[in-house]
């Protein structure tokens, strides 16, 4: 996740994060240093998924938010 648009837009997408993943707390998403890796780690913790599944969910979320974005 090199070109981290989630990091760049983190504070603007906090509501979308919590709507998508209801187990995320306000404290989880209100940190100022959020990024794709941080989100994937949160998904591992809150939902008990492995790293690959967490990354897949983050990638799908990104593609829904920014369908025109292309990988690096």
URUR-V265402 format. One record per pair of residues at least 24 apart in sequence whose C-alpha atoms are under 6 Angstrom apart, sorted by sequence separation. I is the first residue (numbers start at 1). J is the second residue. D is the distance in whole Angstrom. If there is no record, write none. Layout:
I/J/D + I/J/D
//
This chain:
10/34/6 + 7/34/6 + 7/35/4 + 6/35/5 + 6/36/6
//
